[in-house]
Amino acid sequence: MKNRILIIAAHPDDEILGCGGTVSRLVKEGSEISVIILGQGMPSRAQVKEGEEENGYPALLKEQSRQANRIIGVKDLYFYDLPDNQFDTVPLLVIVKIIEDLKKKLQPDIIFTHFSGDLNVDHRITYQAVLTAARPVPNESVKEIYSFEIISSTEWNFPTSFQPDLFFDIEDTIGLKLEALKKYNEELNRFPHPRSLEGVELNARSWGMKTGIKYAEAFKVVRILRRLSSL
């Protein structure tokens, strides 16, 4: 049976940084994957010339997102226009409603989203909105929720508290993750900044080394529900 997976990210590039290698692997394995990008992203704060906006979202950044997600195999991409680094100025119910409406349409089995302890306020609020929208009530489609790390946010919230307990082998897809990140060229920095191509690869090597493989992405299990099969 194919899994229906929903990636819920606060900003453009979070979806690639957090789980790009895993998503590419799961696509290859037959899962149906959709991505929500809730916020505008840092380049959206720059001056945008007339005619360069697309539904309130800078057209260039939107195209970069499409290109990046095509590389990892994602076709269904949904954009929203929440203000960058200001999710705390938006009523939580508004964000929850966005997720609920799309969740009702897509009926995902699994959600990947941000870690609750990130430094970035938008990441923390996204996590809270996901838990609210996917409450474990009768007939809820979501049976599994996992949190991913975003380097230069997760590890910068001292004392760090990200303690992953699920790891995906991405040896065969780390190259696709890095290629996808190149599409977000304005978000990348020079090494030794963690949000550099070298930093992302070293992070995957580090998790791989800790789990006995070459490259890995790490996740914190939030909730897994296993129902009894009918007799």
Phi and psi in degrees as GROMACS dihedral restraints (atoms count N, CA, C in turn):
[ dihedral_restraints ]
;  ai    aj    ak    al  type     phi  dphi    fc
    3     4     5     6     1   -73.4    20    10
    4     5     6     7     1   139.0    20    10
    6     7     8     9     1   -85.4    20    10
    7     8     9    10     1   140.8    20    10
    9    10    11    12     1  -102.1    20    10
   10    11    12    13     1   114.5    20    10
   12    13    14    15     1  -117.0    20    10
   13    14    15    16     1   136.8    20    10
   15    16    17    18     1  -119.7    20    10
   16    17    18    19     1   123.8    20    10
   18    19    20    21     1   -99.2    20    10
   19    20    21    22     1   122.4    20    10
   21    22    23    24     1  -115.7    20    10
   22    23    24    25     1   108.7    20    10
   24    25    26    27     1  -117.2    20    10
   25    26    27    28     1   147.5    20    10
   27    28    29    30     1   -76.3    20    10
   28    29    30    31     1   -39.9    20    10
   30    31    32    33     1  -133.8    20    10
   31    32    33    34     1   155.9    20    10
   33    34    35    36     1   -59.0    20    10
   34    35    36    37     1   130.1    20    10
   36    37    38    39     1    98.6    20    10
   37    38    39    40     1   -21.3    20    10
   39    40    41    42     1   -60.3    20    10
   40    41    42    43     1   -37.1    20    10
   42    43    44    45     1   -65.5    20    10
   43    44    45    46     1   -33.0    20    10
   45    46    47    48     1   -80.3    20    10
   46    47    48    49     1   -46.3    20    10
   48    49    50    51     1   -59.3    20    10
   49    50    51    52     1   -42.9    20    10
   51    52    53    54     1   -76.3    20    10
   52    53    54    55     1   -40.5    20    10
   54    55    56    57     1  -152.9    20    10
   55    56    57    58     1    26.8    20    10
   57    58    59    60     1   -60.1    20    10
   58    59    60    61     1   -41.9    20    10
   60    61    62    63     1   -68.0    20    10
   61    62    63    64     1   -40.1    20    10
   63    64    65    66     1   -66.3    20    10
   64    65    66    67     1   -43.7    20    10
   66    67    68    69     1   -59.6    20    10
   67    68    69    70     1   -46.6    20    10
   69    70    71    72     1   -59.5    20    10
   70    71    72    73     1   -40.9    20    10
   72    73    74    75     1   -64.2    20    10
   73    74    75    76     1   -44.9    20    10
   75    76    77    78     1   -67.7    20    10
   76    77    78    79     1   -33.7    20    10
   78    79    80    81     1   -61.6    20    10
   79    80    81    82     1   -45.6    20    10
   81    82    83    84     1   -61.2    20    10
   82    83    84    85     1   -29.9    20    10
   84    85    86    87     1   -85.5    20    10
   85    86    87    88     1    -1.9    20    10
   87    88    89    90     1   105.8    20    10
   88    89    90    91     1     3.9    20    10
   90    91    92    93     1   -72.9    20    10
   91    92    93    94     1   150.2    20    10
   93    94    95    96     1   -95.8    20    10
   94    95    96    97     1   118.2    20    10
   96    97    98    99     1  -123.6    20    10
   97    98    99   100     1   132.5    20    10
   99   100   101   102     1  -123.0    20    10
  100   101   102   103     1   151.1    20    10
  102   103   104   105     1  -125.2    20    10
  103   104   105   106     1   131.7    20    10
  105   106   107   108     1  -107.5    20    10
  106   107   108   109     1   129.8    20    10
  108   109   110   111     1  -114.2    20    10
  109   110   111   112     1   110.3    20    10
  111   112   113   114     1   -78.9    20    10
  112   113   114   115     1   -37.1    20    10
  114   115   116   117     1  -110.3    20    10
  115   116   117   118     1   171.2    20    10
  117   118   119   120     1   -74.5    20    10
  118   119   120   121     1   -35.2    20    10
  120   121   122   123     1    91.0    20    10
  121   122   123   124     1   158.8    20    10
  123   124   125   126     1   -58.1    20    10
  124   125   126   127     1   -42.5    20    10
  126   127   128   129     1   -61.3    20    10
  127   128   129   130     1   -18.0    20    10
  129   130   131   132     1   -69.0    20    10
  130   131   132   133     1   -18.0    20    10
  132   133   134   135     1   -80.4    20    10
  133   134   135   136     1   -15.1    20    10
  135   136   137   138     1   -72.2    20    10
  136   137   138   139     1   162.8    20    10
  138   139   140   141     1   -66.1    20    10
  139   140   141   142     1   124.3    20    10
  141   142   143   144     1  -108.4    20    10
  142   143   144   145     1   125.9    20    10
  144   145   146   147     1   -73.7    20    10
  145   146   147   148     1   155.7    20    10
  147   148   149   150     1   -58.8    20    10
  148   149   150   151     1   133.0    20    10
  150   151   152   153     1    92.9    20    10
  151   152   153   154     1    -6.1    20    10
  153   154   155   156     1  -100.0    20    10
  154   155   156   157     1     2.0    20    10
  156   157   158   159     1   -95.8    20    10
  157   158   159   160     1   148.7    20    10
  159   160   161   162     1  -131.0    20    10
  160   161   162   163     1   102.5    20    10
  162   163   164   165     1    54.5    20    10
  163   164   165   166     1    44.0    20    10
  165   166   167   168     1    80.2    20    10
  166   167   168   169     1     2.5    20    10
  168   169   170   171     1  -120.2    20    10
  169   170   171   172     1   124.8    20    10
  171   172   173   174     1   -52.1    20    10
  172   173   174   175     1   127.5    20    10
  174   175   176   177     1   -61.3    20    10
  175   176   177   178     1   -36.8    20    10
  177   178   179   180     1   -63.6    20    10
  178   179   180   181     1   -46.7    20    10
  180   181   182   183     1   -64.8    20    10
  181   182   183   184     1   -37.4    20    10
  183   184   185   186     1   -64.3    20    10
  184   185   186   187     1   -40.9    20    10
  186   187   188   189     1   -68.4    20    10
  187   188   189   190     1   -37.3    20    10
  189   190   191   192     1   -60.2    20    10
  190   191   192   193     1   -41.3    20    10
  192   193   194   195     1   -63.4    20    10
  193   194   195   196     1   -43.3    20    10
  195   196   197   198     1   -61.3    20    10
  196   197   198   199     1   -46.0    20    10
  198   199   200   201     1   -63.4    20    10
  199   200   201   202     1   -43.9    20    10
  201   202   203   204     1   -62.0    20    10
  202   203   204   205     1   -43.3    20    10
  204   205   206   207     1   -73.1    20    10
  205   206   207   208     1   -30.2    20    10
  207   208   209   210     1   -62.8    20    10
  208   209   210   211     1   -36.0    20    10
  210   211   212   213     1   -62.4    20    10
  211   212   213   214     1   -39.3    20    10
  213   214   215   216     1   -89.9    20    10
  214   215   216   217     1     1.4    20    10
  216   217   218   219     1    98.9    20    10
  217   218   219   220     1     7.9    20    10
  219   220   221   222     1   -90.8    20    10
  220   221   222   223     1   128.3    20    10
  222   223   224   225     1  -106.5    20    10
  223   224   225   226     1   -32.9    20    10
  225   226   227   228     1   -93.3    20    10
  226   227   228   229     1   105.9    20    10
  228   229   230   231     1  -128.8    20    10
  229   230   231   232     1   127.5    20    10
  231   232   233   234     1  -120.6    20    10
  232   233   234   235     1   127.9    20    10
  234   235   236   237     1  -109.4    20    10
  235   236   237   238     1   141.3    20    10
  237   238   239   240     1  -129.1    20    10
  238   239   240   241     1   177.2    20    10
  240   241   242   243     1  -127.8    20    10
  241   242   243   244     1    36.3    20    10
  243   244   245   246     1   -68.7    20    10
  244   245   246   247     1   145.8    20    10
  246   247   248   249     1   -70.0    20    10
  247   248   249   250     1   135.7    20    10
  249   250   251   252     1   -63.6    20    10
  250   251   252   253     1   130.9    20    10
  252   253   254   255     1    56.0    20    10
  253   254   255   256     1    27.5    20    10
  255   256   257   258     1  -139.7    20    10
  256   257   258   259     1    26.2    20    10
  258   259   260   261     1   -59.6    20    10
  259   260   261   262     1   -24.2    20    10
  261   262   263   264     1   -72.4    20    10
  262   263   264   265     1    -7.7    20    10
  264   265   266   267     1   -93.7    20    10
  265   266   267   268     1    -3.9    20    10
  267   268   269   270     1  -104.5    20    10
  268   269   270   271     1   132.7    20    10
  270   271   272   273     1   -55.1    20    10
  271   272   273   274     1   133.1    20    10
  273   274   275   276     1   -55.3    20    10
  274   275   276   277     1   -35.5    20    10
  276   277   278   279     1   -59.6    20    10
  277   278   279   280     1   -33.3    20    10
  279   280   281   282     1   -64.2    20    10
  280   281   282   283     1   -44.3    20    10
  282   283   284   285     1   -68.8    20    10
  283   284   285   286     1   -41.5    20    10
  285   286   287   288     1   -59.6    20    10
  286   287   288   289     1   -41.6    20    10
  288   289   290   291     1   -64.4    20    10
  289   290   291   292     1   -39.4    20    10
  291   292   293   294     1   -56.5    20    10
  292   293   294   295     1   -49.1    20    10
  294   295   296   297     1   -67.8    20    10
  295   296   297   298     1   -42.7    20    10
  297   298   299   300     1   -60.7    20    10
  298   299   300   301     1   -44.4    20    10
  300   301   302   303     1   -63.3    20    10
  301   302   303   304     1   -43.4    20    10
  303   304   305   306     1   -72.9    20    10
  304   305   306   307     1   -34.7    20    10
  306   307   308   309     1   -64.2    20    10
  307   308   309   310     1   -38.4    20    10
  309   310   311   312     1   -63.7    20    10
  310   311   312   313     1   -36.4    20    10
  312   313   314   315     1   -73.4    20    10
  313   314   315   316     1   -42.9    20    10
  315   316   317   318     1   -91.4    20    10
  316   317   318   319     1   -24.5    20    10
  318   319   320   321     1    52.2    20    10
  319   320   321   322     1    56.9    20    10
  321   322   323   324     1   -71.8    20    10
  322   323   324   325     1   149.3    20    10
  324   325   326   327     1   -87.7    20    10
  325   326   327   328     1   -32.3    20    10
  327   328   329   330     1  -132.4    20    10
  328   329   330   331     1   139.9    20    10
  330   331   332   333     1  -123.1    20    10
  331   332   333   334     1   133.8    20    10
  333   334   335   336     1  -110.3    20    10
  334   335   336   337     1   132.5    20    10
  336   337   338   339     1  -153.4    20    10
  337   338   339   340     1  -169.5    20    10
  339   340   341   342     1   -73.2    20    10
  340   341   342   343     1   162.0    20    10
  342   343   344   345     1   -82.6    20    10
  343   344   345   346     1   141.2    20    10
  345   346   347   348     1   -66.0    20    10
  346   347   348   349     1   -22.5    20    10
  348   349   350   351     1  -103.1    20    10
  349   350   351   352     1    20.7    20    10
  351   352   353   354     1   -67.8    20    10
  352   353   354   355     1   155.5    20    10
  354   355   356   357     1   -68.3    20    10
  355   356   357   358     1   -36.3    20    10
  357   358   359   360     1   -72.6    20    10
  358   359   360   361     1   126.3    20    10
  360   361   362   363     1   -64.1    20    10
  361   362   363   364     1   -35.4    20    10
  363   364   365   366     1   -64.4    20    10
  364   365   366   367     1   -36.0    20    10
  366   367   368   369     1   -64.7    20    10
  367   368   369   370     1   -44.7    20    10
  369   370   371   372     1   -64.2    20    10
  370   371   372   373     1   -40.9    20    10
  372   373   374   375     1   -71.3    20    10
  373   374   375   376     1   -35.8    20    10
  375   376   377   378     1   -59.0    20    10
  376   377   378   379     1   -45.3    20    10
  378   379   380   381     1   -58.3    20    10
  379   380   381   382     1   -46.3    20    10
  381   382   383   384     1   -62.7    20    10
  382   383   384   385     1   -41.1    20    10
  384   385   386   387     1   -66.4    20    10
  385   386   387   388     1   -37.6    20    10
  387   388   389   390     1   -63.0    20    10
  388   389   390   391     1   -47.4    20    10
  390   391   392   393     1   -61.4    20    10
  391   392   393   394     1   -36.2    20    10
  393   394   395   396     1   -70.5    20    10
  394   395   396   397     1   -42.6    20    10
  396   397   398   399     1   -71.9    20    10
  397   398   399   400     1   -25.0    20    10
  399   400   401   402     1  -113.8    20    10
  400   401   402   403     1    40.9    20    10
  402   403   404   405     1   -56.9    20    10
  403   404   405   406     1   143.4    20    10
  405   406   407   408     1   -78.8    20    10
  406   407   408   409     1    68.3    20    10
  408   409   410   411     1   -99.6    20    10
  409   410   411   412     1   164.6    20    10
  411   412   413   414     1   -54.6    20    10
  412   413   414   415     1   139.3    20    10
  414   415   416   417     1    73.2    20    10
  415   416   417   418     1    10.1    20    10
  417   418   419   420     1   -69.2    20    10
  418   419   420   421     1   130.2    20    10
  420   421   422   423     1   -74.6    20    10
  421   422   423   424     1   -31.1    20    10
  423   424   425   426     1   -76.6    20    10
  424   425   426   427     1   119.8    20    10
  426   427   428   429     1  -108.7    20    10
  427   428   429   430     1   -16.6    20    10
  429   430   431   432     1  -139.6    20    10
  430   431   432   433     1   135.7    20    10
  432   433   434   435     1  -131.9    20    10
  433   434   435   436     1   131.2    20    10
  435   436   437   438     1  -129.4    20    10
  436   437   438   439     1   143.5    20    10
  438   439   440   441     1  -102.9    20    10
  439   440   441   442     1   138.3    20    10
  441   442   443   444     1  -109.8    20    10
  442   443   444   445     1   162.2    20    10
  444   445   446   447     1   -93.8    20    10
  445   446   447   448     1   151.6    20    10
  447   448   449   450     1  -123.7    20    10
  448   449   450   451     1   107.3    20    10
  450   451   452   453     1   -63.1    20    10
  451   452   453   454     1   143.3    20    10
  453   454   455   456     1    77.7    20    10
  454   455   456   457     1    16.0    20    10
  456   457   458   459     1  -140.4    20    10
  457   458   459   460     1   -53.2    20    10
  459   460   461   462     1   -63.6    20    10
  460   461   462   463     1   -48.2    20    10
  462   463   464   465     1   -82.7    20    10
  463   464   465   466     1    -8.7    20    10
  465   466   467   468     1   -90.1    20    10
  466   467   468   469     1    -5.0    20    10
  468   469   470   471     1   -90.7    20    10
  469   470   471   472     1    80.6    20    10
  471   472   473   474     1   -73.8    20    10
  472   473   474   475     1   143.3    20    10
  474   475   476   477     1   -72.1    20    10
  475   476   477   478     1   137.9    20    10
  477   478   479   480     1   -64.8    20    10
  478   479   480   481     1   145.3    20    10
  480   481   482   483     1  -132.9    20    10
  481   482   483   484     1     6.8    20    10
  483   484   485   486     1   -74.4    20    10
  484   485   486   487     1   110.3    20    10
  486   487   488   489     1  -123.4    20    10
  487   488   489   490     1    85.7    20    10
  489   490   491   492     1   -67.2    20    10
  490   491   492   493     1   150.9    20    10
  492   493   494   495     1  -135.2    20    10
  493   494   495   496     1    14.2    20    10
  495   496   497   498     1  -141.6    20    10
  496   497   498   499     1   132.5    20    10
  498   499   500   501     1  -133.4    20    10
  499   500   501   502     1   136.1    20    10
  501   502   503   504     1  -109.9    20    10
  502   503   504   505     1   131.0    20    10
  504   505   506   507     1   -72.7    20    10
  505   506   507   508     1   117.9    20    10
  507   508   509   510     1  -120.2    20    10
  508   509   510   511     1    27.5    20    10
  510   511   512   513     1   -55.3    20    10
  511   512   513   514     1   -39.6    20    10
  513   514   515   516     1   -81.9    20    10
  514   515   516   517     1    -9.2    20    10
  516   517   518   519     1  -126.7    20    10
  517   518   519   520     1     1.7    20    10
  519   520   521   522     1   -60.5    20    10
  520   521   522   523     1   -34.9    20    10
  522   523   524   525     1   -62.6    20    10
  523   524   525   526     1   -40.0    20    10
  525   526   527   528     1   -67.7    20    10
  526   527   528   529     1   -37.9    20    10
  528   529   530   531     1   -60.8    20    10
  529   530   531   532     1   -46.2    20    10
  531   532   533   534     1   -66.9    20    10
  532   533   534   535     1   -38.3    20    10
  534   535   536   537     1   -63.7    20    10
  535   536   537   538     1   -40.2    20    10
  537   538   539   540     1   -65.1    20    10
  538   539   540   541     1   -40.9    20    10
  540   541   542   543     1   -62.6    20    10
  541   542   543   544     1   -31.7    20    10
  543   544   545   546     1   -60.1    20    10
  544   545   546   547     1   -25.7    20    10
  546   547   548   549     1   -67.8    20    10
  547   548   549   550     1   -25.6    20    10
  549   550   551   552     1   -94.7    20    10
  550   551   552   553     1    56.2    20    10
  552   553   554   555     1   -62.1    20    10
  553   554   555   556     1   -30.6    20    10
  555   556   557   558     1   -74.2    20    10
  556   557   558   559     1   -16.2    20    10
  558   559   560   561     1   -90.1    20    10
  559   560   561   562     1   -15.2    20    10
  561   562   563   564     1   -84.9    20    10
  562   563   564   565     1   150.0    20    10
  564   565   566   567     1  -123.6    20    10
  565   566   567   568     1   174.0    20    10
  567   568   569   570     1   -85.6    20    10
  568   569   570   571     1   143.0    20    10
  570   571   572   573     1   -61.7    20    10
  571   572   573   574     1   138.4    20    10
  573   574   575   576     1   -92.7    20    10
  574   575   576   577     1    16.8    20    10
  576   577   578   579     1   -59.2    20    10
  577   578   579   580     1   135.5    20    10
  579   580   581   582     1   -62.4    20    10
  580   581   582   583     1   -29.4    20    10
  582   583   584   585     1   -91.0    20    10
  583   584   585   586     1    60.3    20    10
  585   586   587   588     1  -128.7    20    10
  586   587   588   589     1   162.2    20    10
  588   589   590   591     1   -59.8    20    10
  589   590   591   592     1   -40.2    20    10
  591   592   593   594     1   -64.7    20    10
  592   593   594   595     1   -41.2    20    10
  594   595   596   597     1   -64.6    20    10
  595   596   597   598     1   -42.0    20    10
  597   598   599   600     1   -64.1    20    10
  598   599   600   601     1   -43.3    20    10
  600   601   602   603     1   -66.2    20    10
  601   602   603   604     1   -42.0    20    10
  603   604   605   606     1   -63.6    20    10
  604   605   606   607     1   -36.8    20    10
  606   607   608   609     1   -63.7    20    10
  607   608   609   610     1   -42.0    20    10
  609   610   611   612     1   -66.7    20    10
  610   611   612   613     1   -36.4    20    10
  612   613   614   615     1   -64.8    20    10
  613   614   615   616     1   -40.4    20    10
  615   616   617   618     1   -62.7    20    10
  616   617   618   619     1   -47.3    20    10
  618   619   620   621     1   -65.5    20    10
  619   620   621   622     1   -35.8    20    10
  621   622   623   624     1   -64.3    20    10
  622   623   624   625     1   -43.7    20    10
  624   625   626   627     1   -59.7    20    10
  625   626   627   628     1   -36.6    20    10
  627   628   629   630     1   -75.8    20    10
  628   629   630   631     1   -13.9    20    10
  630   631   632   633     1  -121.8    20    10
  631   632   633   634     1     9.5    20    10
  633   634   635   636     1    81.8    20    10
  634   635   636   637     1    21.6    20    10
  636   637   638   639     1  -133.2    20    10
  637   638   639   640     1   177.7    20    10
  639   640   641   642     1   -79.1    20    10
  640   641   642   643     1   -46.6    20    10
  642   643   644   645     1  -138.4    20    10
  643   644   645   646     1   138.0    20    10
  645   646   647   648     1  -145.5    20    10
  646   647   648   649     1   153.6    20    10
  648   649   650   651     1  -111.0    20    10
  649   650   651   652     1   142.1    20    10
  651   652   653   654     1  -110.7    20    10
  652   653   654   655     1   143.7    20    10
  654   655   656   657     1  -139.6    20    10
  655   656   657   658     1   152.2    20    10
  657   658   659   660     1  -104.5    20    10
  658   659   660   661     1   123.3    20    10
  660   661   662   663     1   -69.8    20    10
  661   662   663   664     1   125.9    20    10
  663   664   665   666     1   -96.2    20    10
  664   665   666   667     1   -48.4    20    10
  666   667   668   669     1  -158.6    20    10
  667   668   669   670     1   136.0    20    10
  669   670   671   672     1  -132.9    20    10
  670   671   672   673     1   127.5    20    10
  672   673   674   675     1  -114.6    20    10
  673   674   675   676     1   123.6    20    10
  675   676   677   678     1  -114.6    20    10
  676   677   678   679     1   108.9    20    10
  678   679   680   681     1   -81.4    20    10
  679   680   681   682     1   152.8    20    10
  681   682   683   684     1   -68.6    20    10
  682   683   684   685     1   135.6    20    10
  684   685   686   687     1   -72.9    20    10
  685   686   687   688     1   147.8    20    10
  687   688   689   690     1   -67.4    20    10
  688   689   690   691     1   139.7    20    10
